[in-house]
Amino acid sequence: MFAMRRLGAVAAVAALAAVGVAAVPGKAEAWWRGGWCCAVGIGIPPIVVAPAPYYAPAPYYAPPPVAYAPPPAYYAPPQPQRQWIPGHYEGPYWVPGHWV
């Protein structure tokens, strides 16, 4: 357990040192002028590994409608009026008020 921590710490310090060395500014020479490897004229070009380019299709914008007119207003057909009948006696029985 302790050895793994120590190994991780050593790896982290080595990685930080490598990043520091890589970040040191140097002469900006192109690889074909001997600046990429070993200062030996035209050398092996750097190999770039990247996914294939993806070209998205052009966006399609639908044309606006020619003219905007709101839909016609809807008026429901009139309902027959209901009538309230107050409570009353129907023979010997009381009938409470109700709508007809």
Secondary structure, 3 states (H helix, E strand, C coil): CHHHHHHHHHHHHHHHHHHHHHCCCCCCCCHHHCCCCCCCCCCCCCCCCCCCCCCCCCCCCCCCCCCCCCCCCCCCCCCCCCCEECCEEECCEEECCEEC
